[in-house]
Amino acid sequence: MQAMEHDRVSAEDFLEWVLSQAGRYELVDGYVIEMMAGAKQSHNVVVSNIVSSLGPQSKPGGCRTTSSDTAVQTLASTIRYPDIVVDCGPPDPDAMVAESPTLVVEVSSPGTSSVDTTDKLDEYREHPAVRLIMFVEPSSVLVKLYRRDSEGAWGSEKYDDLESAIDMPEIGASLAISEIYDTLTPRTRPRLHLIEEINGQKPR
């Protein structure tokens, strides 16, 4: 990411300005940040696979699944553009930001992981409408999901097995891990196994 050198702007001014820009930008604490252009094919395939799976499932519940261009206002002067947003708020064709971004998804890219899992995670957790926050590693089988319970507490879940699935009743959907990586050949993470015996003896 690259910060642009100019004065701070309001969220309203940024949303009007960004409509006419060809590049990708976010607003962070009132400053316009230019996002890195381009992404690896694995990143784009993962985004497409998730949208293709969640879109039809969440639609009967009145949710809309979009990628890249749906703004989420996390703070008064901060506007983020997650890779995927499932917005379950009332439809509004003139809306500039997601009304009820129930699920936000960030797919890792070089140089973005640290920001995604620190600053953005904190911001998304503070958004009153966000119930699910998903981080996906496109080059290896790894999905981290943060889920807000009915009392507002956050829990975390990790998925690193292609045979597993993520149930998300919050949006009326279930997402198989194999669907996320469909047509890709991601690395699988090594698993630790308890060694019961070594040369016929149990380890101490």
N, C-alpha and C positions, 0 to 999 in steps of 0.2 A: 504494500500500500504506500501511497505517496501523498503527503499533505500539500495542499495548494496554499500559496502565500497570499492571503487577503484577509480582510476583516471578518469578524464573526458575523453570521447571518442567522436569522430566525428559521424555525422549522417551516413556517409558511412560505417564506421567500425561497428556501431551498427547494421545496416541492414544486414550486412554479418554475424555477430555473432549470431543474434537472430534466423536465419534460423535453427541453429543446437540445439536450446534450447527447452526443453519440456514444460517449464513453460510459463507464460505470462509476458511480460516486456514492458515498455515504456522508452523512452529517454526524460528526462526533463532537459533542460539547460545543456546538455552534460553529465548528470549522469544517469546511468541505474537504473530504478525503477522496482522492482518486484511487480506485481499485485497480489491481493488476488486470490487464487485458489477457484474454485467452485462458484456456484450461486444457489439461490433458484429456484424451478421449475417455479414459476410465471415469473421470469426474463427470463428464457430460452424460455418459451411459448410465451411471448410477442415478443421476438426477432424473433422467428420462424414465428409468425403470420404476422409481418410486412414485413419480407422478402418474404413470400409467396404471399402477396398482391401486394407489389410494384414491385417485379421482373418482372412478366409478363406484367404489365402496362408500365413500363419504357423501356422495351427491344426494342419496335419498334422505339423509338427515339435514339437508340444506347447507352443506359445506361445499366450499369451492377450493380446489387444489391448483395452485399456480406455482411457477418457478421464476426466480431471479428478479422479476419486475414488480413484485408486491412489497410495498414499504411497510415496515413495522416501526412505529414510534415508541422507542423504549424509554426515553426520557424527554423532558420538555424541549431540549435542544439537540437530541440525538435521533437520527433516522437510520435504521438498518435495512438491508435488503437480503434476507436469508435466501439460500438456494431454493428452498421450497417452503411454502406457507399453506396451511389448511385453515381457511377462514370460515368460521361457523357463525358469523354475525349476519344480521339482515343484509340482503343484497342492496347495493347502492352503486349504480354505474358511474356516478361522479365522484366516488370516494377516492381520496388521495393516499390513504393508508388503510391497512387491514382493520376492520372493526373489531373482530374477535379472533385473533390468530391463535387458535387452539393448539396447533402443532407448528413448530418451526424446525427446519432441518438445515444443518450446515454440513456440506461435504468438503472434506479437507483438501486443501491445495497447498503447494509449497509456499511457505511464508505466512499462511493464515491460521495454522493450527493453534499457535499460542494465543492469538487474539480471540479466536472462536471459543476456546475452552476457559478463558479467564474473563475478559471484559464482556464479551457477548453473553456468556453464560450468566454472569451476574445480572446483566441488564434484562435478559429474557425472564429470569426468575422473578424480577420485580414487576413485570407487566401483569396486570390483574387478570387478563384473559388467557394468558399462556398456561396450558396444562401439561404439554409435552414438549420436550426439547431433545432433539436427536442430533448426534454427531456421527458421521459415517466416514470411515477410512476407505477410500476406493481401491487402494492397491493391495490391501490385505483384509481378511474377513474380520472386521471389528466394527461393532455398532455400540455406542453408548447412549442410553436413553435416561433422561431425567423426567420424573413423573410427579406431579403435584396431587396429593390426596385430597379428600373432601374437607379436611381440616386445614389445608393450606401448607402442609409440610411436604418437603421435597425428598424423594428417594431416588436412587440410581440403580440402573440395571445394565448388565453387559452381555452382549451376544457375540460369540465368536465361532459359532457352529452353523454350517450351511443347512443343517437339518432342523434348526429351530425357527420359531416365528414370534413376532411381537404382537400381542393382542392390545388393541387400542380402542376400547369401548367409548372413549371420550369423543372419537370421531366416527364410530361405527365401522371400524376396519381392523383387519389383521394383515400384517406384512411379513411374508416369509423371507428369511434371510437369503435364501437361494434366488428369490425374485430380484432382490437388490443387485446381486452380482450376475444376473442372467447375461449370457454371451461374453462374460469376462473370465479371466483365469487368475483370480486373486490368490495371494499367498495365504496359507492357513497358518495360524499361530501354533507354535509347539505347545503341547500339553504336558503338565507335570503329573507323573504317576507315582503313587506310593509304592516303594519297593518293599515287598513283604519279606523276602528272604534273600540273603547274599551267601552263596555257597552253602545253602542248606541251613543257615543261621539267620535269625531275625536281627535286624539292625538295632543297636542300643539307643 
